[in-house]
Amino acid sequence: MSRQKKRTAWIILACTLLALALRLYFTNVAIVDKPISGDARDYTAYAWNLINHRVFSSAAPSPAKPVPDSYRDPGYPVFLAAVVSAFPTGWYGAVRWIQCLLGALSVLALLAAARDWLRDGWLIAAGVLMAVWPHCITIPTYILSETLFGFLVAMALAATNEAIRRTDTRWACAGGLMFGAAALTNAVLMPFAPMVAAIFAWRSPTERRQWLALLLCAVMLPGAWMARGATIDAGQSAGLRASTNFVQGSWSSYHAAAHGVAAGDETSKRIMGTIDGEVAEMARDPSAGLHAILDRLQATPRDSMSWYLSKPALLWSWNLQIASGHIYPFATSHSPFQVRNALYAMTQLLIAINDWMAAVALAGCLLVAFRKVGVTASLSSMLLLYVTAVYGVLQSEPRYVIAFRGEEILLAVLAVATAARATFEPNGPVLRHFRRTTSRFGNEKAGGLADGMDRAE
């Protein structure tokens, strides 16, 4: 291994260890007041029924065999069931520790994938930001799917990058299986890998074999799950969950109303009742429910347009919405981020740059669209634009994009690195233009002086 490669490997390892240390520190210090609540209640119910009945169901634990459903995606419940089976008495702590490891390995995978198109200095910047980003530090502490989902996406990107670098179909298959597993953890990603694999297979004939292998492997696991879903009652299905999120996402007052209901506000209860009525209508008659929603949006076109245009900014904003707030999905005490220490100061700085980070990451996406940077950069930019569009139509909850914060950071750092290179490097376009301008000005001045001397003679 060359000295350069060794230095890059040490950078990646150091950032990974920093990420692991911070995640373990938070998990060991912070206390989640009600860890089995909200979505976590469903996940633990699925895991319990998988272990005790071999049935994928969100029904409350009972001696009777439950009715199967597919309301939640299976990836995280299966992961949870595996950990509970391996650590039956200390499963809660084991889940959190394993998720801390997965979060750190996500940093490793993304940095390994970006090492070809980010120089070491910028790789350090990206790695440190991934390691210290507060949402990514806190999320492994909760019984939620974002950590596993983010890990699978990062591994899929890294494996795909290796497949193209090495022109290796085996790595492409690994990447496809990882994308498929990620889609089973969050169905939002299900169309993504087949879509981009088809695009790259069409655009890159020399790599077509790898992209087709990735496409086939990416649809294997989700295809099997969809076949299973066709055999059960569609009452509690992923389609119902998607339509529920669509209805909720069409209401600009949904997040405020959800918090108001928890506080006992009567107006909020009426709003939530109306939203629940639309959800029920969508479940009963999707066509009629969709027309009712469109009629409501068209009644106030300016407000509706403004709401949907603002949703990407809400999605990538700092404070979690259907949550305890700030960076905590559930109420959490003894958080080291709440003490005025280095972590607190760092958090205030990151809050200040959060919106700028999203804007610069968008610039990175546009940059990748017009320049050939690398397959990981291309996939990351397409991934960020894709999830922003999907969640812009559904519910724009900042918790959902915690899994993609690493890719956001990579593209933002790429944009800054490109701007810095264009501005400050000796052969960069800015300094080249400056040298040409000063040289032309010097020549004109020298010519003018020569003309003056001729006239004097």
PAKOLTOR-52301 format. One record per residue (C-alpha): x, y, z; residue in one letter; chain; residue number from 1. Coordinates in nm, 4 decimals, decimal comma. Layout:
BEGIN
X Y Z a A NUM $
...
//
This chain:
BEGIN
0,0000 0,0000 0,0000 m A 1 $
0,1360 0,3426 -0,0958 s A 2 $
0,1971 0,6173 0,1591 r A 3 $
-0,0982 0,8137 0,0205 q A 4 $
-0,3356 0,5191 0,0579 k A 5 $
-0,2107 0,4529 0,4116 k A 6 $
-0,2740 0,8152 0,5080 r A 7 $
-0,6260 0,8010 0,3637 t A 8 $
-0,6954 0,4734 0,5464 a A 9 $
-0,5830 0,6270 0,8774 w A 10 $
-0,8082 0,9287 0,8179 i A 11 $
-1,1093 0,7050 0,7554 i A 12 $
-1,0305 0,4914 1,0610 l A 13 $
-0,9872 0,7951 1,2879 a A 14 $
-1,3201 0,9479 1,1769 c A 15 $
-1,4943 0,6125 1,2253 t A 16 $
-1,3568 0,5736 1,5783 l A 17 $
-1,4575 0,9317 1,6634 l A 18 $
-1,8099 0,8588 1,5377 a A 19 $
-1,8278 0,5386 1,7432 l A 20 $
-1,6983 0,7060 2,0595 a A 21 $
-1,9513 0,9919 2,0421 l A 22 $
-2,2442 0,7597 1,9745 r A 23 $
-2,1515 0,5238 2,2569 l A 24 $
-2,0980 0,8196 2,4907 y A 25 $
-2,4442 0,9609 2,4229 f A 26 $
-2,6087 0,6187 2,4526 t A 27 $
-2,4427 0,5487 2,7868 n A 28 $
-2,5226 0,8916 2,9346 v A 29 $
-2,8673 0,9838 2,7986 a A 30 $
-3,1884 0,8276 2,9336 i A 31 $
-3,4925 0,7832 2,7089 v A 32 $
-3,7960 0,8387 2,9303 d A 33 $
-4,0340 0,6124 2,7349 k A 34 $
-3,8240 0,4068 2,4919 p A 35 $
-4,1122 0,1847 2,3721 i A 36 $
-4,3508 0,4468 2,2376 s A 37 $
-4,4613 0,5767 1,8991 g A 38 $
-4,3112 0,3801 1,6103 d A 39 $
-4,0968 0,1810 1,8560 a A 40 $
-4,4135 0,0204 1,9929 r A 41 $
-4,4969 -0,1199 1,6505 d A 42 $
-4,1408 -0,2408 1,5893 y A 43 $
-4,1239 -0,4291 1,9194 t A 44 $
-4,4669 -0,5836 1,8570 a A 45 $
-4,3510 -0,7092 1,5169 y A 46 $
-4,0333 -0,8508 1,6722 a A 47 $
-4,2265 -1,0236 1,9509 w A 48 $
-4,4693 -1,1858 1,7079 n A 49 $
-4,1826 -1,2949 1,4801 l A 50 $
-4,0041 -1,4615 1,7708 i A 51 $
-4,3076 -1,6222 1,9341 n A 52 $
-4,5439 -1,6895 1,6430 h A 53 $
-4,3248 -1,6651 1,3289 r A 54 $
-4,5806 -1,4131 1,2008 v A 55 $
-4,5105 -1,0599 1,0811 f A 56 $
-4,7809 -0,8661 1,2616 s A 57 $
-4,8131 -0,5453 1,4618 s A 58 $
-5,0817 -0,6988 1,6850 a A 59 $
-5,0272 -0,6572 2,0578 a A 60 $
-4,8405 -0,9523 2,2151 p A 61 $
-5,0860 -1,2318 2,2917 s A 62 $
-5,0838 -1,6129 2,3255 p A 63 $
-5,3190 -1,6289 2,0259 a A 64 $
-5,1641 -1,6350 1,6799 k A 65 $
-5,1982 -1,2848 1,5289 p A 66 $
-5,3220 -1,1870 1,1843 v A 67 $
-5,0288 -1,1033 0,9508 p A 68 $
-4,9997 -0,7572 0,7998 d A 69 $
-4,7515 -0,5457 0,6027 s A 70 $
-4,8158 -0,1986 0,7423 y A 71 $
-4,4528 -0,1555 0,8470 r A 72 $
-4,1530 -0,2580 0,6399 d A 73 $
-3,9885 -0,5822 0,7574 p A 74 $
-3,6202 -0,4853 0,7677 g A 75 $
-3,6027 -0,3264 1,1112 y A 76 $
-3,8399 -0,5692 1,2894 p A 77 $
-3,6331 -0,8624 1,1581 v A 78 $
-3,3141 -0,6926 1,2821 f A 79 $
-3,4809 -0,6288 1,6184 l A 80 $
-3,6039 -0,9886 1,6445 a A 81 $
-3,2528 -1,1185 1,5712 a A 82 $
-3,0986 -0,9036 1,8465 v A 83 $
-3,3693 -0,9924 2,0990 v A 84 $
-3,3210 -1,3633 2,0234 s A 85 $
-2,9436 -1,3306 2,0722 a A 86 $
-2,9688 -1,1166 2,3888 f A 87 $
-3,3058 -1,2027 2,5505 p A 88 $
-3,2316 -1,0375 2,8863 t A 89 $
-3,0262 -0,7366 2,7781 g A 90 $
-3,1702 -0,6798 2,4333 w A 91 $
-3,2435 -0,3076 2,4780 y A 92 $
-2,8837 -0,2204 2,5564 g A 93 $
-2,7579 -0,4577 2,2853 a A 94 $
-2,9781 -0,2910 2,0210 v A 95 $
-2,8424 0,0518 2,1090 r A 96 $
-2,4786 -0,0596 2,1145 w A 97 $
-2,5141 -0,2393 1,7812 i A 98 $
-2,6820 0,0664 1,6323 q A 99 $
-2,3928 0,2822 1,7529 c A 100 $
-2,1586 0,0478 1,5664 l A 101 $
-2,3767 0,0617 1,2540 l A 102 $
-2,3787 0,4415 1,2686 g A 103 $
-1,9987 0,4501 1,2857 a A 104 $
-1,9680 0,1964 1,0032 l A 105 $
-2,1910 0,4204 0,7926 s A 106 $
-1,9269 0,6927 0,8249 v A 107 $
-1,6570 0,4432 0,7237 l A 108 $
-1,8527 0,3240 0,4184 a A 109 $
-1,9283 0,6749 0,2896 l A 110 $
-1,5714 0,7964 0,3367 l A 111 $
-1,4360 0,4857 0,1638 a A 112 $
-1,6698 0,5536 -0,1275 a A 113 $
-1,5663 0,9213 -0,1463 a A 114 $
-1,1893 0,8730 -0,1168 r A 115 $
-1,1461 0,8806 -0,4962 d A 116 $
-1,2977 1,2262 -0,5437 w A 117 $
-1,2190 1,4077 -0,2175 l A 118 $
-0,8625 1,4933 -0,1233 r A 119 $
-0,7473 1,3998 0,2265 d A 120 $
-0,8044 1,7442 0,3766 g A 121 $
-1,1632 1,7564 0,2530 w A 122 $
-1,2120 1,3904 0,3486 l A 123 $
-1,1206 1,4857 0,7061 i A 124 $
-1,3745 1,7698 0,6982 a A 125 $
-1,6496 1,5392 0,5712 a A 126 $
-1,5591 1,2619 0,8177 g A 127 $
-1,5519 1,4928 1,1193 v A 128 $
-1,8875 1,6479 1,0240 l A 129 $
-2,0434 1,3015 0,9854 m A 130 $
-1,8962 1,1930 1,3184 a A 131 $
-2,0145 1,4964 1,5185 v A 132 $
-2,3510 1,5725 1,3542 w A 133 $
-2,5896 1,5642 1,6555 p A 134 $
-2,8871 1,3924 1,4865 h A 135 $
-2,6574 1,1079 1,3825 c A 136 $
-2,5167 1,0818 1,7350 i A 137 $
-2,8556 1,0631 1,9069 t A 138 $
-3,0572 0,8431 1,6691 i A 139 $
-2,8846 0,5076 1,7533 p A 140 $
-3,0174 0,5400 2,1108 t A 141 $
-3,3788 0,4933 1,9976 y A 142 $
-3,5682 0,1854 1,8797 i A 143 $
-3,6168 0,3367 1,5352 l A 144 $
-3,5190 0,2252 1,1855 s A 145 $
-3,3132 0,5256 1,0695 e A 146 $
-2,9743 0,3932 1,1882 t A 147 $
-3,0129 0,0552 1,0167 l A 148 $
-3,1556 0,2202 0,7067 f A 149 $
-2,8703 0,4696 0,6830 g A 150 $
-2,6139 0,1915 0,7288 f A 151 $
-2,7631 -0,0194 0,4497 l A 152 $
-2,7761 0,2787 0,2113 v A 153 $
-2,4138 0,3713 0,2893 a A 154 $
-2,2998 0,0121 0,2357 m A 155 $
-2,4944 -0,0045 -0,0913 a A 156 $
-2,3217 0,3098 -0,2171 l A 157 $
-1,9778 0,1828 -0,1115 a A 158 $
-2,0305 -0,1584 -0,2749 a A 159 $
-2,1579 0,0038 -0,5959 t A 160 $
-1,8542 0,2300 -0,6015 n A 161 $
-1,6238 -0,0728 -0,5743 e A 162 $
-1,8182 -0,2517 -0,8486 a A 163 $
-1,7520 0,0330 -1,0923 i A 164 $
-1,3911 0,0924 -0,9809 r A 165 $
-1,3013 -0,2754 -1,0180 r A 166 $
-1,5467 -0,3573 -1,3000 t A 167 $
-1,6580 -0,6426 -1,0740 d A 168 $
-2,0043 -0,7979 -1,1010 t A 169 $
-1,9783 -0,9534 -0,7541 r A 170 $
-1,9525 -0,6122 -0,5920 w A 171 $
-2,2491 -0,5003 -0,8045 a A 172 $
-2,4547 -0,7906 -0,6708 c A 173 $
-2,3563 -0,6955 -0,3163 a A 174 $
-2,4611 -0,3372 -0,3834 g A 175 $
-2,7930 -0,4512 -0,5275 g A 176 $
-2,8661 -0,6741 -0,2277 l A 177 $
-2,7834 -0,3869 0,0080 m A 178 $
-3,0167 -0,1560 -0,1826 f A 179 $
-3,2840 -0,4258 -0,1651 g A 180 $
-3,2352 -0,4671 0,2107 a A 181 $
-3,2536 -0,0880 0,2506 a A 182 $
-3,5806 -0,0858 0,0540 a A 183 $
-3,7180 -0,3508 0,2910 l A 184 $
-3,6253 -0,1240 0,5815 t A 185 $
-3,7877 0,1823 0,4256 n A 186 $
-4,0058 0,1259 0,1194 a A 187 $
-3,9515 0,4870 0,0072 v A 188 $
-3,6256 0,3636 -0,1475 l A 189 $
-3,7821 0,0720 -0,3365 m A 190 $
-3,7947 0,2330 -0,6852 p A 191 $
-3,4608 0,4111 -0,6510 f A 192 $
-3,1978 0,1440 -0,7228 a A 193 $
-3,3784 -0,0170 -1,0213 p A 194 $
-3,4419 0,3274 -1,1697 m A 195 $
-3,0824 0,4548 -1,1452 v A 196 $
-2,9359 0,1160 -1,2452 a A 197 $
-3,1449 0,1215 -1,5628 a A 198 $
-3,0321 0,4796 -1,6364 i A 199 $
-2,6631 0,4005 -1,5882 f A 200 $
-2,6893 0,0746 -1,7835 a A 201 $
-2,8256 0,2741 -2,0766 w A 202 $
-2,5685 0,5560 -2,0450 r A 203 $
-2,2578 0,3418 -1,9725 s A 204 $
-2,2296 0,0486 -2,2144 p A 205 $
-1,8865 -0,0518 -2,0792 t A 206 $
-2,0336 -0,0973 -1,7279 e A 207 $
-2,3709 -0,2330 -1,8382 r A 208 $
-2,3081 -0,5785 -1,6953 r A 209 $
-2,2453 -0,4390 -1,3465 q A 210 $
-2,5493 -0,2139 -1,3535 w A 211 $
-2,7799 -0,4904 -1,4766 l A 212 $
-2,6493 -0,7208 -1,2028 a A 213 $
-2,7199 -0,4492 -0,9468 l A 214 $
-3,0702 -0,3997 -1,0869 l A 215 $
-3,1560 -0,7694 -1,0687 l A 216 $
-3,0218 -0,8111 -0,7155 c A 217 $
-3,1919 -0,4912 -0,5980 a A 218 $
-3,5385 -0,6220 -0,6889 v A 219 $
-3,4970 -0,9750 -0,5494 m A 220 $
-3,5745 -0,9079 -0,1809 l A 221 $
-3,8444 -0,6418 -0,2347 p A 222 $
-4,0010 -0,8651 -0,5023 g A 223 $
-4,0269 -1,1549 -0,2589 a A 224 $
-4,1822 -0,9276 0,0025 w A 225 $
-4,4356 -0,7906 -0,2453 m A 226 $
-4,5298 -1,1474 -0,3407 a A 227 $
-4,5897 -1,2219 0,0269 r A 228 $
-4,8008 -0,9058 0,0579 g A 229 $
-5,0246 -1,0203 -0,2275 a A 230 $
-5,1299 -1,3245 -0,0231 t A 231 $
-5,2604 -1,1371 0,2832 i A 232 $
-5,5447 -0,8986 0,3578 d A 233 $
-5,4634 -0,5511 0,2268 a A 234 $
-5,6289 -0,3790 0,5256 g A 235 $
-5,3038 -0,3046 0,7100 q A 236 $
-5,0692 -0,2596 0,4178 s A 237 $
-4,7761 -0,0410 0,3168 a A 238 $
-5,0114 0,1265 0,0680 g A 239 $
-5,2334 0,2412 0,3544 l A 240 $
-4,9319 0,3818 0,5359 r A 241 $
-4,8191 0,5699 0,2232 a A 242 $
-5,1657 0,7169 0,1671 s A 243 $
-5,1812 0,8201 0,5339 t A 244 $
-4,8506 1,0048 0,4993 n A 245 $
-4,9754 1,1670 0,1784 f A 246 $
-5,2874 1,2986 0,3503 v A 247 $
-5,0960 1,4215 0,6541 q A 248 $
-4,8351 1,5842 0,4319 g A 249 $
-5,1014 1,7815 0,2458 s A 250 $
-5,1896 1,9708 0,5666 w A 251 $
-4,9544 2,2538 0,6610 s A 252 $
-5,1063 2,2516 1,0108 s A 253 $
-5,0500 1,8792 1,0722 y A 254 $
-4,7350 1,9029 1,2854 h A 255 $
-4,8717 2,1859 1,4983 a A 256 $
-5,2037 2,0033 1,5401 a A 257 $
-5,0291 1,6825 1,6482 a A 258 $
-4,8489 1,8735 1,9229 h A 259 $
-5,1697 2,0558 2,0126 g A 260 $
-5,3601 1,7300 2,0593 v A 261 $
-5,0942 1,6102 2,3024 a A 262 $
-5,1478 1,9347 2,4973 a A 263 $
-5,5287 1,8947 2,4926 g A 264 $
-5,6032 2,1815 2,2525 d A 265 $
-5,9594 2,1539 2,1153 e A 266 $
-5,8854 2,3262 1,7825 t A 267 $
-5,6016 2,0846 1,7197 s A 268 $
-5,8320 1,7937 1,7977 k A 269 $
-6,0799 1,9162 1,5355 r A 270 $
-5,8038 1,9509 1,2751 i A 271 $
-5,6731 1,6009 1,3507 m A 272 $
-6,0293 1,4670 1,3295 g A 273 $
-6,0635 1,6149 0,9800 t A 274 $
-5,7263 1,4680 0,8778 i A 275 $
-5,8244 1,1250 1,0132 d A 276 $
-6,1489 1,1505 0,8152 g A 277 $
-5,9535 1,2107 0,4938 e A 278 $
-5,7247 0,9157 0,5755 v A 279 $
-6,0306 0,6934 0,6209 a A 280 $
-6,1796 0,8200 0,2937 e A 281 $
-5,8543 0,7434 0,1093 m A 282 $
-5,8569 0,3904 0,2521 a A 283 $
-6,2226 0,3365 0,1615 r A 284 $
-6,2189 0,4931 -0,1875 d A 285 $
-5,8751 0,6154 -0,3044 p A 286 $
-6,0142 0,7987 -0,6083 s A 287 $
-6,2770 0,9895 -0,4111 a A 288 $
-6,0283 1,0617 -0,1322 g A 289 $
-5,7702 1,1978 -0,3767 l A 290 $
-6,0267 1,4234 -0,5447 h A 291 $
-6,1359 1,5570 -0,2040 a A 292 $
-5,7758 1,6440 -0,1154 i A 293 $
-5,7154 1,8106 -0,4522 l A 294 $
-6,0365 2,0120 -0,4154 d A 295 $
-5,9221 2,1318 -0,0718 r A 296 $
-5,5805 2,2326 -0,2067 l A 297 $
-5,7286 2,4071 -0,5103 q A 298 $
-5,9588 2,6116 -0,2850 a A 299 $
-5,6508 2,8012 -0,1606 t A 300 $
-5,4021 2,7649 -0,4493 p A 301 $
-5,1532 3,0270 -0,3309 r A 302 $
-5,1289 2,8827 0,0214 d A 303 $
-5,1093 2,5282 -0,1132 s A 304 $
-4,8317 2,6166 -0,3571 m A 305 $
-4,6416 2,8010 -0,0840 s A 306 $
-4,6763 2,5022 0,1502 w A 307 $
-4,5421 2,2481 -0,0974 y A 308 $
-4,2569 2,4759 -0,2048 l A 309 $
-4,1542 2,5167 0,1602 s A 310 $
-4,1577 2,1446 0,2384 k A 311 $
-3,8001 2,0659 0,1199 p A 312 $
-3,6687 2,3324 0,3592 a A 313 $
-3,8792 2,1825 0,6391 l A 314 $
-3,7548 1,8335 0,5560 l A 315 $
-3,3876 1,9333 0,5935 w A 316 $
-3,4471 2,1675 0,8872 s A 317 $
-3,3000 2,1074 1,2312 w A 318 $
-3,5847 2,0441 1,4757 n A 319 $
-3,7654 1,7109 1,4587 l A 320 $
-4,1414 1,7647 1,4279 q A 321 $
-4,3406 1,4572 1,5366 i A 322 $
-4,1013 1,4092 1,8247 a A 323 $
-3,9888 1,5483 2,1560 s A 324 $
-3,8240 1,8226 1,9506 g A 325 $
-3,4739 1,9458 1,8772 h A 326 $
-3,2648 1,6300 1,8085 i A 327 $
-3,4672 1,3878 2,0239 y A 328 $
-3,7389 1,1640 1,8728 p A 329 $
-3,8588 1,0729 2,2242 f A 330 $
-3,8309 1,2660 2,5509 a A 331 $
-3,4710 1,2283 2,6686 t A 332 $
-3,3026 1,3349 2,9906 s A 333 $
-2,9355 1,3642 3,0936 h A 334 $
-2,8380 1,4510 2,7379 s A 335 $
-2,4792 1,5772 2,7099 p A 336 $
-2,6043 1,8210 2,4434 f A 337 $
-2,8069 2,0011 2,7105 q A 338 $
-2,5013 2,0875 2,9210 v A 339 $
-2,2955 2,3939 2,8318 r A 340 $
-1,9867 2,2062 2,7220 n A 341 $
-1,7978 2,1466 2,3976 a A 342 $
-2,0841 1,9391 2,2541 l A 343 $
-2,3303 2,2185 2,3304 y A 344 $
-2,1093 2,4800 2,1621 a A 345 $
-2,0566 2,2538 1,8614 m A 346 $
-2,4335 2,2018 1,8337 t A 347 $
-2,4998 2,5767 1,8294 q A 348 $
-2,2503 2,6143 1,5450 l A 349 $
-2,4067 2,3305 1,3466 l A 350 $
-2,7563 2,4734 1,4010 i A 351 $
-2,6295 2,7986 1,2491 a A 352 $
-2,4923 2,6272 0,9380 i A 353 $
-2,7664 2,3636 0,8956 n A 354 $
-2,9716 2,5539 0,6372 d A 355 $
-2,6565 2,6628 0,4558 w A 356 $
-2,5435 2,3004 0,4510 m A 357 $
-2,8608 2,1986 0,2689 a A 358 $
-2,8208 2,4812 0,0162 a A 359 $
-2,4550 2,3979 -0,0490 v A 360 $
-2,5437 2,0283 -0,0806 a A 361 $
-2,7968 2,1263 -0,3486 l A 362 $
-2,5156 2,3113 -0,5262 a A 363 $
-2,3153 1,9880 -0,4992 g A 364 $
-2,6007 1,7973 -0,6622 c A 365 $
-2,6073 2,0447 -0,9510 l A 366 $
-2,2297 2,0280 -0,9803 l A 367 $
-2,2384 1,6495 -1,0132 v A 368 $
-2,5040 1,6808 -1,2816 a A 369 $
-2,2689 1,8854 -1,5020 f A 370 $
-1,9347 1,7252 -1,4136 r A 371 $
-1,8156 1,3679 -1,4041 k A 372 $
-1,7025 1,3275 -1,0420 v A 373 $
-1,7587 0,9664 -0,9415 g A 374 $
-2,0313 0,7068 -0,9224 v A 375 $
-2,0847 0,7589 -0,5487 t A 376 $
-2,1230 1,1339 -0,5950 a A 377 $
-2,3692 1,0771 -0,8792 s A 378 $
-2,5737 0,8244 -0,6811 l A 379 $
-2,5678 1,0439 -0,3695 s A 380 $
-2,6910 1,3479 -0,5606 s A 381 $
-2,9682 1,1484 -0,7259 m A 382 $
-3,0571 0,9959 -0,3883 l A 383 $
-3,0879 1,3338 -0,2134 l A 384 $
-3,2999 1,4805 -0,4928 l A 385 $
-3,5154 1,1671 -0,4973 y A 386 $
-3,5896 1,1544 -0,1238 v A 387 $
-3,6498 1,5298 -0,1153 t A 388 $
-3,9081 1,4951 -0,3923 a A 389 $
-4,0778 1,1907 -0,2355 v A 390 $
-4,0968 1,3346 0,1151 y A 391 $
-4,1993 1,6667 -0,0364 g A 392 $
-4,5129 1,4912 -0,1581 v A 393 $
-4,5569 1,2830 0,1571 l A 394 $
-4,4783 1,4042 0,5079 q A 395 $
-4,1719 1,6277 0,5467 s A 396 $
-4,0403 1,5100 0,8819 e A 397 $
-3,6701 1,5932 0,9449 p A 398 $
-3,6249 1,2609 1,1264 r A 399 $
-3,6706 1,0785 0,7956 y A 400 $
-3,3561 1,2308 0,6411 v A 401 $
-3,1208 1,1557 0,9309 i A 402 $
-3,0311 0,8424 0,7336 a A 403 $
-2,9096 1,0669 0,4476 f A 404 $
-2,7164 1,3286 0,6461 r A 405 $
-2,3861 1,1634 0,5508 g A 406 $
-2,4595 1,1943 0,1796 e A 407 $
-2,5705 1,5552 0,2324 e A 408 $
-2,2384 1,6323 0,4042 i A 409 $
-2,0366 1,4656 0,1271 l A 410 $
-2,2019 1,6721 -0,1454 l A 411 $
-2,1746 1,9950 0,0539 a A 412 $
-1,8017 1,9349 0,1117 v A 413 $
-1,7590 1,8486 -0,2574 l A 414 $
-1,9197 2,1801 -0,3561 a A 415 $
-1,6980 2,3770 -0,1152 v A 416 $
-1,3861 2,1884 -0,2279 a A 417 $
-1,4651 2,2588 -0,5923 t A 418 $
-1,5216 2,6288 -0,5223 a A 419 $
-1,1976 2,6480 -0,3234 a A 420 $
-1,0023 2,4735 -0,5981 r A 421 $
-1,1440 2,7083 -0,8611 a A 422 $
-1,0578 3,0111 -0,6464 t A 423 $
-0,7235 2,9411 -0,4836 f A 424 $
-0,5332 2,6761 -0,6774 e A 425 $
-0,2512 2,8147 -0,8987 p A 426 $
-0,3982 2,6521 -1,2085 n A 427 $
-0,7573 2,7171 -1,1092 g A 428 $
-0,9852 2,9177 -1,3403 p A 429 $
-1,0057 3,2224 -1,1078 v A 430 $
-0,6300 3,2728 -1,0731 l A 431 $
-0,5745 3,1924 -1,4418 r A 432 $
-0,8234 3,4643 -1,5323 h A 433 $
-0,6560 3,7022 -1,2865 f A 434 $
-0,3117 3,6334 -1,4358 r A 435 $
-0,4420 3,6844 -1,7904 r A 436 $
-0,6075 4,0106 -1,6886 t A 437 $
-0,3013 4,1489 -1,5096 t A 438 $
-0,0766 4,0352 -1,7914 s A 439 $
-0,2925 4,2110 -2,0491 r A 440 $
-0,3024 4,5238 -1,8335 f A 441 $
0,0792 4,5130 -1,7976 g A 442 $
0,1272 4,4746 -2,1723 n A 443 $
-0,1064 4,7654 -2,2437 e A 444 $
0,0767 4,9815 -1,9893 k A 445 $
0,4166 4,8890 -2,1359 a A 446 $
0,2864 4,9629 -2,4868 g A 447 $
0,1576 5,3004 -2,3768 g A 448 $
0,4937 5,3856 -2,2209 l A 449 $
0,6778 5,2909 -2,5415 a A 450 $
0,4442 5,5104 -2,7479 d A 451 $
0,5138 5,8027 -2,5157 g A 452 $
0,8878 5,7611 -2,5511 m A 453 $
0,8556 5,7516 -2,9318 d A 454 $
0,6614 6,0778 -2,9306 r A 455 $
0,9199 6,2412 -2,7018 a A 456 $
1,1987 6,1533 -2,9450 e A 457 $
//
